[in-house]
Amino acid sequence: MRVTTPALAFALLVLLASPVLADPIDDCNSNTPDYIIDGCTKLIDGGKTSNEALAIAYFNRANALDDKGKHDAAIADYTASIKLKADYVDSYLNRGLAYFDKKDFQNALADFTRAIALKPDFARAFYARARVYEEQGDLKQALAGYTEAAKYAPSNKAVQKKLVEVKQRLGQ
């Protein structure tokens, strides 16, 4: 599951930078990938938004592109988002997920590890990194990752399920 940014925060950032762009803002924050791509592209190309708002526009557009299976374009937008806001932990997580979908496990691991470095209690990043290890057959590292994810999200059923599965596969 990808992380999304609250629309209200984005709208406020862009409104402060350029109150004329109400329709692209609405589109960039909609739930329809084509509208998101169009609205965010207008904001990105408009040149009247702050760097923080641009980072969010790239992030939102990347999410929409990824939803449409356009992983390379999504990765490019997540990267643009990170260049504008180097501590944007959600961009690292979601770019890692796009890499994972492409089976580019080395880059996925790097992004999940960076997300964890930025936010040491980020259960989703631990879970995602554990999935990479599991996919690669490194069940001990996968178990360690799922255990960390469970520490920060103890009631998450997906994490608990993976813990049980990996322990069984390891004979524990």
Phi, psi and chi 1 to 4 in degrees:
 res  aa     phi    psi   chi1   chi2   chi3   chi4
   1 MET       -  127.0  172.0 -175.1  -78.6      -
   2 ARG   -79.2  153.9  -89.1 -172.7  -68.4  102.9
   3 VAL   -89.0  140.2  174.1      -      -      -
   4 THR  -119.2  154.4   56.4      -      -      -
   5 THR   -95.7  137.1  -59.6      -      -      -
   6 PRO   -57.0  130.8  -20.7   29.6      -      -
   7 ALA   -62.8  -36.5      -      -      -      -
   8 LEU   -60.5  -43.8 -179.7   59.2      -      -
   9 ALA   -61.3  -42.8      -      -      -      -
  10 PHE   -64.0  -46.2  176.8   70.5      -      -
  11 ALA   -59.5  -42.4      -      -      -      -
  12 LEU   -64.8  -42.3  -70.9  174.4      -      -
  13 LEU   -62.0  -44.8  -73.9  170.2      -      -
  14 VAL   -73.0  -38.8  177.2      -      -      -
  15 LEU   -60.9  -39.3  -76.5  172.5      -      -
  16 LEU   -64.9  -35.0  -67.9  173.5      -      -
  17 ALA   -81.0  -35.1      -      -      -      -
  18 SER  -160.5   88.9  179.2      -      -      -
  19 PRO   -66.5  -10.6   15.4  -21.1      -      -
  20 VAL   -75.2  -19.7 -175.3      -      -      -
  21 LEU   -92.5   43.2  -61.1  175.1      -      -
  22 ALA   -62.3  -44.4      -      -      -      -
  23 ASP   -65.8  -46.7  -69.8  -24.4      -      -
  24 PRO   -61.4  -33.6  -24.6   33.5      -      -
  25 ILE   -64.2  -47.6  -67.4  168.8      -      -
  26 ASP   -59.5  -44.5  -70.3  -17.8      -      -
  27 ASP   -64.5  -43.8  -72.4  -13.6      -      -
  28 CYS   -63.2  -23.5 -170.0      -      -      -
  29 ASN  -106.1   10.1  -72.7  -57.9      -      -
  30 SER   -77.5 -177.6   77.2      -      -      -
  31 ASN  -103.4    7.5  -68.2  -39.0      -      -
  32 THR  -107.6  115.3  -53.4      -      -      -
  33 PRO   -51.1  -43.0  -29.2   36.9      -      -
  34 ASP   -64.3  -39.5  -70.8  -27.8      -      -
  35 TYR   -66.3  -41.8  -71.2  166.9      -      -
  36 ILE   -60.3  -48.6  -65.9  168.0      -      -
  37 ILE   -59.9  -45.8  -67.6  166.2      -      -
  38 ASP   -65.1  -49.7 -177.3   58.3      -      -
  39 GLY   -63.9  -44.8      -      -      -      -
  40 CYS   -67.1  -37.7  -69.1      -      -      -
  41 THR   -61.7  -41.0  -61.1      -      -      -
  42 LYS   -63.1  -40.1  -73.8  176.6 -177.4  171.6
  43 LEU   -67.5  -43.0  -67.2  171.9      -      -
  44 ILE   -64.6  -44.9  -69.3  164.0      -      -
  45 ASP   -77.8  -16.6  -66.5  -15.5      -      -
  46 GLY   -69.7  -27.7      -      -      -      -
  47 GLY    70.4   15.9      -      -      -      -
  48 LYS  -119.3   18.6  -64.9 -178.0 -179.6 -178.8
  49 THR  -113.6  156.8   55.2      -      -      -
  50 SER   -70.5  164.0   69.1      -      -      -
  51 ASN   -60.0  -39.4  -80.6   -6.0      -      -
  52 GLU   -63.9  -43.7  178.9  129.3   -3.8      -
  53 ALA   -66.1  -38.5      -      -      -      -
  54 LEU   -62.6  -41.2  -84.1  175.6      -      -
  55 ALA   -58.8  -40.4      -      -      -      -
  56 ILE   -71.0  -38.7  -64.8  168.3      -      -
  57 ALA   -62.9  -44.1      -      -      -      -
  58 TYR   -62.0  -42.0  -84.7  112.6      -      -
  59 PHE   -61.2  -49.1  176.1   81.2      -      -
  60 ASN   -62.2  -42.9  -73.3   -5.0      -      -
  61 ARG   -65.4  -38.6 -172.5  171.9   74.6  176.2
  62 ALA   -60.7  -43.0      -      -      -      -
  63 ASN   -59.3  -43.9  -74.2  -18.6      -      -
  64 ALA   -66.0  -42.4      -      -      -      -
  65 LEU   -62.7  -41.8  -70.8  164.8      -      -
  66 ASP   -63.8  -39.4 -157.5   44.3      -      -
  67 ASP   -59.3  -30.5  -74.1  -13.9      -      -
  68 LYS   -88.7    5.0  -67.0  176.9   74.3   89.1
  69 GLY    80.9   11.8      -      -      -      -
  70 LYS   -93.8   71.4  -62.9  179.1  179.8 -177.5
  71 HIS   -64.5  -40.5  -56.8  -56.1      -      -
  72 ASP   -64.3  -43.2  -70.1  -31.8      -      -
  73 ALA   -65.4  -39.0      -      -      -      -
  74 ALA   -63.0  -44.8      -      -      -      -
  75 ILE   -60.0  -41.1  -71.3  166.4      -      -
  76 ALA   -61.7  -41.1      -      -      -      -
  77 ASP   -72.2  -38.5  -86.5    2.9      -      -
  78 TYR   -61.2  -39.8  -70.5  128.2      -      -
  79 THR   -63.7  -42.8  -59.3      -      -      -
  80 ALA   -61.5  -40.1      -      -      -      -
  81 SER   -61.3  -44.1  176.0      -      -      -
  82 ILE   -66.1  -37.7  -70.0  165.6      -      -
  83 LYS   -62.9  -33.0  -75.4 -178.8 -178.5  174.8
  84 LEU   -81.8  -28.1  -69.9  163.2      -      -
  85 LYS  -144.5   88.1 -171.5  169.6  172.3   17.9
  86 ALA   -61.9  -20.2      -      -      -      -
  87 ASP  -101.8   19.4   62.7  -14.0      -      -
  88 TYR   -78.3   86.0 -159.0  169.4      -      -
  89 VAL   -58.5  -36.7   68.4      -      -      -
  90 ASP   -66.7  -32.1  -66.6  -23.4      -      -
  91 SER   -66.7  -39.2  -75.2      -      -      -
  92 TYR   -63.7  -45.2  -75.1  103.0      -      -
  93 LEU   -60.8  -51.2  176.3   70.4      -      -
  94 ASN   -69.7  -34.1  -72.7    5.0      -      -
  95 ARG   -65.0  -39.4 -173.8  174.6   69.2  176.2
  96 GLY   -60.7  -39.3      -      -      -      -
  97 LEU   -66.0  -36.9  -67.0  170.2      -      -
  98 ALA   -66.1  -41.9      -      -      -      -
  99 TYR   -61.5  -42.1  -80.2  128.0      -      -
 100 PHE   -58.1  -44.6 -177.6   86.9      -      -
 101 ASP   -60.6  -29.2  -71.5  -18.7      -      -
 102 LYS   -87.1    0.4  -70.6 -178.0   54.7  166.3
 103 LYS    64.9   25.1  -53.7  -85.4 -172.4 -119.2
 104 ASP   -93.1   78.9 -178.2  -13.8      -      -
 105 PHE   -70.5  -30.8  -61.0  130.6      -      -
 106 GLN   -62.6  -48.4 -177.9  177.2   -6.6      -
 107 ASN   -70.0  -35.0  -79.5  -44.2      -      -
 108 ALA   -60.8  -47.9      -      -      -      -
 109 LEU   -58.6  -43.1  -80.6  174.5      -      -
 110 ALA   -60.7  -43.6      -      -      -      -
 111 ASP   -69.2  -41.1  -82.4  -11.5      -      -
 112 PHE   -65.6  -38.7  -61.8  144.2      -      -
 113 THR   -65.5  -39.8  -60.6      -      -      -
 114 ARG   -65.4  -41.0 -179.7   67.8 -179.5  136.9
 115 ALA   -60.4  -42.0      -      -      -      -
 116 ILE   -66.7  -37.5  -68.6  165.2      -      -
 117 ALA   -63.3  -37.4      -      -      -      -
 118 LEU   -75.3  -31.6  -71.0  169.0      -      -
 119 LYS  -140.7   87.6 -173.9  176.5  177.2 -175.6
 120 PRO   -61.6  -13.1  -23.5   33.6      -      -
 121 ASP  -108.5   24.9   62.6  -13.2      -      -
 122 PHE   -82.8   89.3 -160.8    7.5      -      -
 123 ALA   -56.1  -40.4      -      -      -      -
 124 ARG   -62.1  -37.7  -70.7 -178.3 -169.4  165.6
 125 ALA   -69.8  -40.0      -      -      -      -
 126 PHE   -62.1  -42.8  -80.7  109.0      -      -
 127 TYR   -62.6  -47.0 -179.8   84.0      -      -
 128 ALA   -63.7  -41.7      -      -      -      -
 129 ARG   -65.5  -38.4 -170.6  169.3   69.0  175.1
 130 ALA   -62.4  -37.3      -      -      -      -
 131 ARG   -61.3  -38.8  -74.3 -179.5   56.9 -146.0
 132 VAL   -63.0  -48.7  173.4      -      -      -
 133 TYR   -59.4  -41.8  -72.5  128.8      -      -
 134 GLU   -63.6  -43.8 -175.1  177.1    6.2      -
 135 GLU   -60.5  -33.5 -174.5   73.2   21.1      -
 136 GLN   -84.1   -4.2  -66.9  179.0  -42.2      -
 137 GLY    88.0    6.2      -      -      -      -
 138 ASP   -91.8   80.7 -172.1  -16.2      -      -
 139 LEU   -69.0  -28.8  -63.6 -179.5      -      -
 140 LYS   -66.6  -44.3  -71.9 -177.3 -178.3 -178.2
 141 GLN   -67.4  -37.6  -75.3  -76.7    7.5      -
 142 ALA   -61.1  -46.3      -      -      -      -
 143 LEU   -60.2  -43.1  179.8   59.9      -      -
 144 ALA   -61.0  -41.1      -      -      -      -
 145 GLY   -67.2  -44.9      -      -      -      -
 146 TYR   -64.7  -34.5  -67.6  133.7      -      -
 147 THR   -64.4  -43.0  -59.4      -      -      -
 148 GLU   -63.9  -43.3  -77.8  -63.8  -52.3      -
 149 ALA   -60.0  -41.5      -      -      -      -
 150 ALA   -65.5  -31.9      -      -      -      -
 151 LYS   -62.4  -37.9 -177.5  165.3  101.3  176.2
 152 TYR   -96.6  -13.8  -60.1  113.8      -      -
 153 ALA  -140.1   67.4      -      -      -      -
 154 PRO   -63.8  -22.2   19.1  -27.0      -      -
 155 SER   -98.8    5.7   60.5      -      -      -
 156 ASN   -74.2  115.9 -175.2  -56.2      -      -
 157 LYS   -67.4  -35.9  -68.9  178.7 -177.1  177.0
 158 ALA   -64.2  -40.9      -      -      -      -
 159 VAL   -64.6  -46.7  172.4      -      -      -
 160 GLN   -61.2  -40.9  -63.8  -57.6  -36.6      -
 161 LYS   -62.4  -44.9 -179.5 -180.0  176.0 -173.7
 162 LYS   -64.8  -38.2  -79.7  -64.4 -168.4  179.5
 163 LEU   -58.1  -47.2  -89.6  172.3      -      -
 164 VAL   -63.1  -46.6  170.0      -      -      -
 165 GLU   -60.1  -48.0  -72.6  174.7    7.4      -
 166 VAL   -68.4  -39.5  171.9      -      -      -
 167 LYS   -60.6  -42.6  -76.7 -179.0  179.6  178.7
 168 GLN   -62.3  -42.3  -73.0  175.3  -16.5      -
 169 ARG   -65.6  -29.0  -71.2  174.3   62.8 -166.0
 170 LEU   -87.0   -2.9  -74.6  168.4      -      -
 171 GLY    76.8   28.3      -      -      -      -
 172 GLN  -103.7      -  -63.8 -179.5    6.0      -
